[in-house]
Amino acid sequence: MAERTPAVEAAIDGELRLLDPEVRASPELFGDLLHPEFTEFGASGTRWDRASIVRVLTASGEPGTRLVTTSHMRGVQLADDLVHLTFDTDSNGRRAHRSSLWRRTGGNWQLWFHQATPFSEE
């Protein structure tokens, strides 16, 4: 069952910050939200680590113009230092179901694992 604990709220806030074009343009801001052991299985099927995703997503250094909308954001606190989020995104018609694990490390919540699975309404 989804719950809105302070930990879940912190993870949701972090997830939404990762989608912010200003944050995505800054390797420092973007990287601060990712755990050192971060791993992602992207919608493209690519496996990303922290260094590669920071490099690719912040390469231009300019805020992007691609608007990403989220829906159905839900979270469950699995342990004192672990939150699981699920949600959907739409980026110019490219839709994906998403799943994220956020870990509290040293008082900060960071994205530890993320997976995206493309889908269509058809």
URNOR-V116514 format. One record per residue. N is the residue number from 1. PHI is phi in degrees with one decimal (999 if undefined). OMEGA is omega as a letter, one per 20 degrees, with the letter a starting at -180 (* if undefined). D_FIRST is the distance of its C-alpha to the first C-alpha in Angstrom with 2 decimals. Layout:
n | phi | omega | d_first
N | PHI | OMEGA | D_FIRST
N | PHI | OMEGA | D_FIRST
//
This chain:
n | phi | omega | d_first
1 | 999 | r | 0.00
2 | -70.2 | r | 3.81
3 | -138.9 | a | 6.39
4 | -109.7 | r | 10.11
5 | -76.8 | r | 11.95
6 | -56.7 | r | 15.49
7 | -65.8 | r | 14.78
8 | -63.6 | r | 12.20
9 | -60.1 | r | 14.87
10 | -63.9 | r | 17.57
11 | -66.3 | r | 16.14
12 | -61.8 | r | 15.79
13 | -59.0 | r | 19.29
14 | -62.2 | r | 20.61
15 | -61.4 | r | 19.38
16 | -67.2 | r | 21.05
17 | -64.0 | r | 24.11
18 | -62.1 | r | 24.48
19 | -89.0 | a | 24.89
20 | -69.5 | a | 27.46
21 | -56.7 | r | 30.93
22 | -65.7 | r | 32.61
23 | -67.8 | a | 30.37
24 | -66.4 | r | 30.79
25 | -86.5 | a | 34.55
26 | -115.1 | r | 34.69
27 | -57.5 | a | 34.51
28 | -69.6 | a | 34.15
29 | -64.5 | a | 31.30
30 | -65.0 | a | 29.44
31 | -63.2 | r | 30.21
32 | -62.1 | a | 29.08
33 | -87.4 | a | 25.46
34 | -105.4 | r | 25.66
35 | -64.7 | r | 25.56
36 | -55.8 | a | 28.94
37 | -97.5 | a | 27.42
38 | -53.0 | r | 25.57
39 | -139.5 | r | 25.36
40 | -136.7 | r | 24.41
41 | -106.0 | a | 24.74
42 | -77.0 | r | 25.69
43 | -60.1 | r | 25.66
44 | -78.4 | a | 29.37
45 | 95.7 | a | 28.80
46 | -76.2 | r | 30.27
47 | -95.8 | a | 29.11
48 | -115.1 | r | 29.38
49 | -110.4 | a | 29.82
50 | -58.9 | a | 29.85
51 | -61.5 | a | 33.56
52 | -70.8 | a | 33.70
53 | -71.2 | r | 30.83
54 | -63.5 | a | 32.24
55 | -60.6 | a | 35.70
56 | -71.5 | a | 34.83
57 | -76.7 | a | 32.57
58 | -111.5 | a | 34.87
59 | -57.2 | a | 38.16
60 | -75.4 | a | 39.58
61 | 73.3 | r | 38.99
62 | -110.9 | r | 38.76
63 | -57.4 | r | 35.69
64 | -75.2 | r | 34.71
65 | -106.0 | a | 34.86
66 | -73.8 | r | 32.11
67 | -85.0 | r | 29.38
68 | -111.5 | r | 25.84
69 | -105.2 | r | 23.32
70 | -116.7 | r | 19.55
71 | -151.3 | r | 17.04
72 | 58.6 | a | 13.41
73 | -70.3 | r | 12.54
74 | -136.2 | r | 8.91
75 | -141.5 | r | 8.33
76 | -135.7 | r | 6.88
77 | -84.6 | a | 9.70
78 | -86.8 | r | 10.86
79 | -157.8 | a | 14.07
80 | -55.5 | a | 16.36
81 | -117.6 | a | 17.75
82 | -145.2 | r | 15.19
83 | -128.1 | r | 12.51
84 | -109.2 | r | 11.24
85 | -112.3 | r | 11.53
86 | -131.1 | a | 11.83
87 | -169.3 | r | 14.18
88 | -114.7 | r | 17.42
89 | -127.6 | r | 20.89
90 | -135.2 | r | 24.20
91 | -127.3 | a | 27.42
92 | 54.2 | r | 30.46
93 | 89.4 | r | 29.10
94 | -87.5 | a | 27.76
95 | -107.9 | r | 24.10
96 | -149.9 | r | 21.58
97 | -81.3 | a | 17.98
98 | -130.3 | r | 17.14
99 | -137.6 | a | 15.16
100 | -132.8 | r | 15.97
101 | -114.0 | r | 15.88
102 | -109.8 | r | 17.15
103 | -118.0 | r | 19.13
104 | -87.8 | a | 20.76
105 | -129.7 | r | 24.42
106 | 60.1 | r | 27.02
107 | 88.7 | r | 24.93
108 | -108.2 | r | 24.15
109 | -89.7 | r | 21.04
110 | -133.3 | r | 22.17
111 | -71.7 | a | 20.94
112 | -101.4 | a | 21.40
113 | -147.4 | r | 20.44
114 | -144.6 | r | 19.98
115 | -137.2 | r | 20.21
116 | -124.7 | r | 21.13
117 | -126.3 | a | 21.74
118 | -63.7 | r | 24.04
119 | -152.3 | r | 23.51
120 | -132.8 | a | 25.44
121 | -75.6 | a | 24.98
122 | -69.3 | * | 27.71
//
